[in-house]
Amino acid sequence: MTSPRSTRSSGDLRVVVLAGGLSHERDVSVRSGRRVAGALRSTGVDVVVHDVDADLVPTLRELEPDVVWPLLHGATGEDGSVREILDLLAVPYVGTGPAASRVAWNKEIAKGVVARAGISTPDSVTLQQDLFRELGAGSVMQAIVDRIGLPLVVKPSRGGSALGVSVVTERGDLARALVASYAYGDAALVERAVTGTEIAVSVVETDDGPVALPAVEIVTDGPYDYDARYNPGRSQYFTPARLDAETTERAADAAVTAFRELGLRHLGRVDLIVDQDGVPHFLETNVAPGMTETSLFPQAAVASGTTLAAIYRDIVERAADGR
């Protein structure tokens, strides 16, 4: 019996968008999924939005979609685990494979990979919660300040949407920041805070290789935390970023290099800080960028001169074709 996937024309794609999950970022995922689904439907794509639950595998077997787009944020969506299941089911999907997803998901490991490629990244240390307690908080925190200095950024070594992220300017605030980070994971990344222009560079694959979309500059009063990211009015965005041509090119090159070195596929987002000398410093990358009304990837896509619907359609067609 011929499967539905093999008989559909290129203009009649069936896509299952995965949105939801049980991570702290569920709400962002749901909003991302709805917006991507709407954009794809406007191009004639048959879209089903599905949560990650006990019905998912039977549903995928029944629907036999041309492509699955995992728009899941947080652990299961970005650590490679759901992608492993999609590989087991032999279902084409949008985005990076399981092994590379695990590397990108771990900020410490990702920083090491891009540093070996010659991209600057802030000095940092990763602390496991149990070891931090066993060694004594006071002595460990003093060693951090002595080694890296202040100010510092403290964040979960695995996670997204700036949950559990704090900026520390005083030695006495470090303990509180670590506690906040440990609420979202058992390892905290403590890195030197770089002063400069915060930008996000989204990258998409084309027939000519990965290409950087226009950089998005982020301006906030205070840290670019969860509230500042997803509540309109808390942040200002400038797309393209207000950088000179040479700095813009350096940032784009750094993002594309990180994309390649980390083994990302189809799309991704690279977060950078550009210092006063115009040097981009890698902070982290995201294999499943947010697609909400305030997210950075859609802003960059629109600024590139095309429509979101066209970019999303191209991404799913590439995935369906195995490119």
N, C-alpha and C positions, 0 to 999 in steps of 0.2 A: 504493500500500500504506500502510495506517495504521500510524504508528509506535507502539511500546509506550508511549511517554511520553504520547501523546494518549488512550490507552484506559484507563489506570490510574485508579482512583478515588482520592479524596483520602485514603482510609485505607490505600492500598497504595503509598505512596511508595517509590521506589528512590533511594537516596543512595549516592554514591561518596565515601568519606572519603579524602583524600590525606594520607598520613603517611609520614615518613621523609625522603627527600632526602639531599643530600650535604653539608649545612652542618655546622658545629660543634654544632648543636643537634638533630642527627638523633635522638638517644635521647629527648629531650624530646618531639619530634614524634611518635615512635612510641607513646610512652606516652599522649600526648594523644589520638591517633587511636583507640587501643583503648578508652579510657574513653568517648569520645563515641559510638563505634559501639555499645558495650554499652548506653548510656543510650537511644539511638534505637531499638535493637532491642526494648527493653522496652516501647516504645509501638507496636510492630507495623510499624516501618519496615524495609524490605529494605535492608540495608547491606552494601556491599562496601568493604573497606579495600585501598587500592592505593598502592604506592610511586611515586615519580617516576622512571620509567625508559623505555626504548625501547618498552615494551608499553603505555604509558599511552594514547596517542592512539588506537591500534587498539581498545583495550578500551573507551574511552568511546564510540567509534563503534558498537561492537557492543552495548553495554549500553543506550545511550541513556538515561542516568539522568535523573530529574526534577531532581536537584540534585547538584552537587559541593560538598563542604565542604573547602577547602584548610586543613588543620591542619599546615601546614609552617612551621617557624620558621627564621629566618635569611634569607639573601639571596633565593633563588628563591621562597620562600614569602611574603615580605613586601615585596619590591621591585617587585611588579607583573608580573614576567615570566611566571609561571605563569598569572596571571589574564588576561594578554594572549592566551595560547594558548586558554584557555577561551572568551574572547570570539570568537576566530577560529572555534572549533568551534560557536559559538552554544549553549553549554551553560550553563544557569542555575547560579549558584554563590553560596555564602554569603560575605558579606564585601564589603570595599571594592574599588572598581574599580582598574585599573592606575595611572592618573595620580595619584589621591589616595594610593594605596599608596606610590608613589615619594616623594611629599612627606613622608608620615608616617615612612617608613623612614629618611630623612635627618634626624637629630636637630637639626642646625643650622637647616635650612630649616623644620622643624616649629616650632621655638622662635620663629622670626621670624614665622610665620603667627599663632600664638597671642598673641604680644606685641602685634601690630597690633590684635588684638581686645580688648586691655586686660587680658590675663592676665599676671601677674608671672611672670618666668622668670629664673633666675640669670644674671648677667653671665658671658659666655663668649667663647672664641676657638677656631677650628678650625685645626689645623695639618696640612698635607700632609707626609708623611714626607720626600719628596725636598726640599722647600723647607726643612724643618727642618734637614736635613743641610747644604744649600748655604749657609745663612745662618750656621751655627755654633750648635751646641746651647747653649753657655754664654750667649751674648748673648740668644738668644731666650727661654730659660727665665727669665733675670733680668727681661726685659721683661714676661713674664707675671706674675711675682710682684709687680713694681712696679705693674702695671695692675690686676690682679684681687685680689691679696693671697692670704693663706693662711687657712684650709685650702682645698684644691682637690679636685675630683673629676675624674679623667681616665678617659675611656672612648672606645671606637670611635664615630665619628660615625654609623656604620651597623652595627647589630647588636643582639642581644638576650641575654636570660638572664644579664646582668651579666658576660658573658665579656670579659676584658680591662679590667675596671673596677678602679680603685685610688683610695683616699683618700690625699691627700698633706698632711701637716701640717708637714713640714720641707722647706726649699728643696732640700736634698741628695737628697731622694727623688723629685724630679720626673722626672729622667732615666729612672730605673728604671720609673716608672709609664708614661711615654710608650713605652718599649720594649715593655712588656706590652700596651699598647693596639695598637701597630702590628703585633703578632703576629696580630691579627684584622681588620686593614684598613689601608689606606694613609692614612687621615685620623683624627686624634684630636681629640675635643672636650674642651677644658679649661674647666671652669666653677667658679665660686665655690661652695663647699660651704655649704649653708644648714643651720643647726642647727634642729631641730624634730622634729615627728612625721611619719614617713614613712607615706604611705597610698597605696593603689591604689583608684581608683574605676572600676568597670566600667560600661559604658553599653550598653543594648540599645534597639533601635528598637521602637516600638509604634505602634498606629494613631493615637495622639496625639502622635507624635514621639519623639525620643530621651529615655530616662529613665535616671537614675543609679541603680544598685543600691547597697545599703549599702556604705560605705567599709570597706576592710580595713586595719587598722593593723598595721604590721610592726615587730617588736622583735627585734633580734639583738645578740649580743655581737660587735661588729666590723661590717664592711661586709656589706650584703645581696648577697653574691656568688653565684656559681653553686652552690657547695656549700650555702650557707645557704638557697637557694631550693628545692632539689630533694632534700635529704636530711632526712627527718623528725627533729625534735629540735634542729636548729640555730637555728630561728627560732620565735618566738611570734607568734600572730596574734589580733587582737581584732576581731570582726565583730558589730555595727558598731564602728567606731573610737571610742576614748574621747575624743570631742570634744563640746563643748557644741552645742546645737541651732543657734545662729547660725553657728558655724564649720563645722558639718556641711553646712549649706545653702550656704555660700560655696564649699566644696569641690565639692559636687555641681554647682552652677551653673558653676564653672570647667571641670569635666570635660565637661559637656554642651556648653558653648560651644566647647571645643577640638574635640570630636567633630564639631560642625556646621561650624566654620571649616575643618577639615582635610578635610571631605568624606567622612567615614567612613560606612559603611553596615552595617546589621544588628547589628553588635556591635563593641566595642573596649574597650580599657583605657587609662586615663590615670593616669600616675604623678605624684604630687605630694609636696611637702614643705610642711607647715604650720608656719610660724614661731611664735615666742612671742607675737606679736600677733594670731595667728589668720588670717594671710594665707596662702592657698595659692599655692605657686610651682610652675609647670609644669616637669616634668623631661623627660618623653618620653611617647609614646603607642605602642600596639601594636595593629595591625590583625588579628593572629592570636594572641590571648592563649593562654597555656598552659592545658591542661585536665587536668593530672596531679592526683594525689591531694594534692599540696601547693600547687597553683596557686591564684591569687587570684580569678580569675573564678568558678570553681565555689563557692568559699567565699562570695562575695558573692551568688551566685544562690540558694544554700540559705538564706542569712540573709534573703532578700527574702520568704520565706514560701511559696515554691513549690518544686517539685522540679526537679532538673537535667534530668530527662527531659522535663518539660513545657516548660521554657525552650528546650531544644535542638530539640524538635519544633516549637515556634512559629517558631524561627529558620529552619528548613528549609522550613516551609510558606510563610513570607514570601518566601523566595528563589524557591521554585517558582512562586509567584504573580506574581513580578516586582515585589514591593513593596519 
